[in-house]
Amino acid sequence: MNLLHGKLGPQFDALLFDNDGTLISSMESVHRCWTRWAREYGITEEDFAAVELHGRPAAEIIADLLPEDVRAAALARIEVLETEDVAGGVVLLPGTKELLSALPAGRWAVVTSATRPLAEARLREVGIDFPEMVAADDITRGKPDPEPFLLAAARLGVDPARCAVFEDAPAGLAAGRAAGMTTVALTTTHPAAELDADVIVRDLSAVSVLVGAEGLTIETDDRS
């Protein structure tokens, strides 16, 4: 579909949001922390550059880079580095506060590849309260597997087919499609050409939601 201007709904009972790159940005912090982590563990620049960081659980990234016997300690270390870097390392992306404030509690959730302590710390830093979260701690298979989004729908008590996923990363969009959900892509971290979604917009400032008796209607207006 890839509409930049239009309306979807009112077929949605819940909206599911990725966190980093969708609601907030901690990209500078992520790069800073993971670069330090890689140096500490002796990972070459070439090996580090070959691994996709964005939109994946830290445990999966570490599994691509280190042998099994050091992974637990390495995971604990990156968690410490990123949590300590939250203050001043997180910013709200355009449209986040406005859109979330229009949504009723119980009709949306955050679905993140970060661990719960890290995701909660980042959201607290920018003053976002959330009704429900699915984090890396809650799942056995991360994005692009549909498990995170299916779990979020189950926790909200809604049909996955009546959910819309907001994502900035190809892995997250693939997870949303695999879950049978409508996908809305944001070009905050990837160009539109790399994003396969029902709707593509620049960020959440191009999205509004109407709440009605029959469900949620998504309106998009991206004239950038």
C-alpha positions as CSV (number, residue, x, y, z in Angstrom):
1,M,0.0,0.0,0.0
2,N,2.7,2.5,1.1
3,L,0.4,5.4,1.5
4,L,2.0,8.6,2.6
5,H,-1.4,10.4,3.0
6,G,-4.6,8.6,3.9
7,K,-6.7,6.8,6.5
8,L,-6.7,3.3,7.9
9,G,-9.4,1.9,10.1
10,P,-11.5,1.8,12.2
11,Q,-10.3,-1.8,12.3
12,F,-7.7,-1.4,15.1
13,D,-8.2,-2.4,18.7
14,A,-4.6,-1.7,19.7
15,L,-1.4,0.0,18.5
16,L,2.0,-1.5,19.2
17,F,5.1,0.7,19.2
18,D,8.7,-0.2,18.9
19,N,10.7,2.0,21.3
20,D,14.1,3.1,20.1
21,G,13.9,4.8,16.7
22,T,10.1,5.0,16.9
23,L,9.1,6.7,20.2
24,I,12.6,7.8,21.3
25,S,16.1,8.0,19.9
26,S,19.1,6.8,21.9
27,M,21.2,6.1,18.8
28,E,24.2,8.2,19.9
29,S,24.2,6.4,23.3
30,V,23.8,3.0,21.6
31,H,26.8,3.7,19.3
32,R,28.9,5.1,22.1
33,C,28.2,2.2,24.5
34,W,28.5,-0.7,22.0
35,T,31.7,0.8,20.6
36,R,33.2,0.8,24.1
37,W,31.9,-2.7,24.7
38,A,33.5,-4.0,21.5
39,R,36.8,-2.5,22.4
40,E,36.7,-4.1,25.9
41,Y,36.0,-7.5,24.4
42,G,38.6,-7.2,21.7
43,I,36.2,-7.3,18.7
44,T,37.7,-6.0,15.5
45,E,36.1,-3.0,13.8
46,E,35.4,-5.2,10.7
47,D,33.6,-7.9,12.7
48,F,31.7,-5.3,14.7
49,A,30.6,-3.4,11.5
50,A,29.3,-6.6,10.0
51,V,26.7,-7.1,12.7
52,E,23.3,-5.3,12.7
53,L,22.7,-3.6,16.0
54,H,19.4,-1.8,15.6
55,G,16.2,-3.5,16.4
56,R,17.7,-6.7,17.8
57,P,18.1,-8.0,21.3
58,A,21.5,-7.5,22.8
59,A,21.8,-11.3,23.5
60,E,21.4,-12.1,19.8
61,I,24.0,-9.4,18.9
62,I,26.5,-10.9,21.4
63,A,25.8,-14.4,20.2
64,D,27.0,-13.3,16.7
65,L,30.3,-11.9,18.1
66,L,31.4,-14.0,21.1
67,P,31.8,-17.6,22.2
68,E,29.1,-19.0,24.5
69,D,31.2,-19.1,27.7
70,V,31.6,-15.3,27.9
71,R,28.2,-14.3,26.6
72,A,26.4,-13.9,30.0
73,A,29.1,-11.6,31.4
74,A,29.2,-9.6,28.1
75,L,25.4,-9.2,28.2
76,A,25.6,-7.9,31.8
77,R,28.4,-5.5,30.8
78,I,26.5,-3.9,27.9
79,E,23.4,-3.6,30.1
80,V,25.4,-1.6,32.7
81,L,27.0,0.6,30.0
82,E,23.7,1.5,28.4
83,T,21.8,2.0,31.6
84,E,24.5,4.3,33.0
85,D,24.4,6.3,29.7
86,V,20.6,6.9,29.8
87,A,20.8,10.4,31.4
88,G,21.3,12.8,28.6
89,G,21.5,10.0,26.1
90,V,17.8,9.8,25.1
91,V,15.5,12.2,23.3
92,L,11.9,12.1,22.3
93,L,11.2,11.8,18.6
94,P,8.7,14.2,16.9
95,G,5.0,13.5,17.5
96,T,5.6,10.9,20.3
97,K,4.0,12.7,23.2
98,E,1.1,14.1,21.2
99,L,0.2,10.7,19.7
100,L,0.5,8.7,22.9
101,S,-1.5,11.2,24.9
102,A,-4.4,10.7,22.5
103,L,-4.6,6.9,23.2
104,P,-6.6,5.3,25.9
105,A,-4.8,3.1,28.4
106,G,-5.0,-0.5,27.5
107,R,-5.1,0.2,23.8
108,W,-1.4,0.4,23.2
109,A,1.9,-1.2,24.2
110,V,5.6,-0.8,23.8
111,V,7.4,-3.7,22.1
112,T,11.1,-3.4,22.4
113,S,14.2,-5.5,21.8
114,A,15.9,-3.9,24.8
115,T,15.7,-5.5,28.2
116,R,13.0,-4.2,30.5
117,P,15.2,-2.3,32.9
118,L,16.9,-0.5,30.1
119,A,13.7,0.3,28.2
120,E,12.0,1.5,31.3
121,A,15.0,3.7,32.2
122,R,14.9,5.3,28.7
123,L,11.2,5.9,28.8
124,R,11.4,7.4,32.3
125,E,14.2,9.7,31.1
126,V,11.8,11.4,28.5
127,G,8.7,11.2,30.7
128,I,6.7,8.5,29.0
129,D,4.3,6.4,31.0
130,F,3.3,3.2,29.2
131,P,0.4,0.8,29.9
132,E,2.1,-2.4,28.8
133,M,5.5,-3.5,27.6
134,V,7.0,-6.5,26.0
135,A,10.8,-6.5,26.4
136,A,13.6,-8.9,25.6
137,D,13.2,-10.5,29.0
138,D,9.7,-11.6,28.1
139,I,10.4,-13.6,24.9
140,T,12.4,-16.6,23.6
141,R,12.7,-15.3,20.0
142,G,13.2,-11.7,19.1
143,K,12.3,-9.7,16.0
144,P,12.0,-10.6,13.1
145,D,10.1,-13.4,14.8
146,P,6.5,-12.4,15.5
147,E,6.6,-13.6,19.1
148,P,7.0,-10.1,20.7
149,F,4.1,-8.6,18.9
150,L,1.9,-11.7,19.4
151,L,2.6,-11.6,23.1
152,A,1.7,-7.9,23.3
153,A,-1.6,-8.5,21.6
154,A,-2.3,-11.4,24.0
155,R,-1.5,-9.2,27.0
156,L,-3.9,-6.5,25.7
157,G,-6.5,-9.1,25.0
158,V,-6.9,-8.2,21.3
159,D,-6.9,-10.1,18.0
160,P,-3.5,-9.7,16.3
161,A,-5.3,-8.9,13.0
162,R,-6.8,-5.8,14.7
163,C,-3.4,-4.4,15.7
164,A,-1.1,-1.9,14.0
165,V,2.6,-2.0,14.4
166,F,4.8,1.2,14.3
167,E,8.4,0.4,13.5
168,D,11.6,2.0,12.1
169,A,13.6,-1.2,11.5
170,P,13.2,-3.9,8.8
171,A,13.4,-6.6,11.4
172,G,10.6,-5.1,13.4
173,L,8.4,-4.6,10.3
174,A,9.0,-8.2,9.3
175,A,7.9,-9.3,12.8
176,G,4.7,-7.3,12.5
177,R,3.9,-8.8,9.1
178,A,4.6,-12.3,10.4
179,A,2.2,-11.6,13.2
180,G,-0.6,-10.7,10.7
181,M,-0.7,-7.1,11.7
182,T,-0.8,-3.8,9.7
183,T,2.6,-2.1,9.6
184,V,3.5,1.6,9.7
185,A,7.1,2.4,9.0
186,L,9.0,5.4,10.1
187,T,12.0,6.7,8.2
188,T,13.8,7.8,11.3
189,T,16.7,5.3,11.0
190,H,16.3,3.7,7.5
191,P,15.4,5.2,4.1
192,A,12.0,4.4,2.7
193,A,13.5,2.1,0.1
194,E,14.6,-0.3,2.8
195,L,11.2,-0.5,4.5
196,D,8.5,-2.9,3.6
197,A,5.2,-1.7,5.2
198,D,1.6,-0.9,4.6
199,V,2.3,2.8,5.3
200,I,5.5,4.8,5.4
201,V,5.8,8.2,7.1
202,R,8.7,10.3,8.3
203,D,7.9,10.0,12.0
204,L,4.9,10.0,14.4
205,S,4.3,13.7,13.8
206,A,2.7,12.6,10.6
207,V,0.3,10.3,12.4
208,S,-3.0,10.9,14.3
209,V,-5.5,8.5,15.7
210,L,-9.2,8.8,16.1
211,V,-10.8,6.8,18.9
212,G,-14.3,5.6,18.1
213,A,-16.8,3.0,19.3
214,E,-15.8,0.6,16.4
215,G,-12.0,0.9,17.0
216,L,-9.0,3.1,16.3
217,T,-8.6,4.9,13.0
218,I,-5.1,5.9,11.9
219,E,-4.7,9.0,9.8
220,T,-1.4,9.8,8.1
221,D,-0.4,13.0,6.5
222,D,3.3,13.1,5.4
223,R,4.0,15.9,2.9
224,S,7.7,15.9,3.4
